[in-house]
Amino acid sequence: MTATTQSPAELVQRFVKLMGDKQYEEALKLVAEDCEYMNGPMPTLRGPAAIRAALKPFFDATVSNELIFRRIGVDGSVVFSERLD
């Protein structure tokens, strides 16, 4: 994560919203090189380039995205979220 006054949960929510809005460059500015992104059955993604490579094709194929957070938990800098996409 980059330096910010946002909590880790707020940062993740902002990242997901920006990705859903297809604002990839802005979203990826929030991602540190050592960030690990895990999503269900996908392999763990590390760093902005890997996250972009995996998620951009998913979002590009959609007309619009509604990403609803059902639950979010935080332990230090680790964030777990349950979403409806």
Long-range contacts (C-beta under 8 A, 24 or more apart in sequence): 1-30, 1-31, 1-32, 1-35, 1-77, 2-29, 2-30, 2-31, 2-32, 4-30, 7-74, 8-74, 8-76, 8-77, 8-78, 8-79, 9-72, 9-74, 9-79, 9-81, 11-79, 12-72, 12-79, 12-81, 13-69, 13-72, 13-81, 16-67, 16-69, 16-81, 16-83, 17-67, 19-55, 19-59, 20-59, 20-65, 20-66, 20-67, 21-65, 22-59, 22-60, 22-65, 24-52, 24-56, 24-59, 28-52
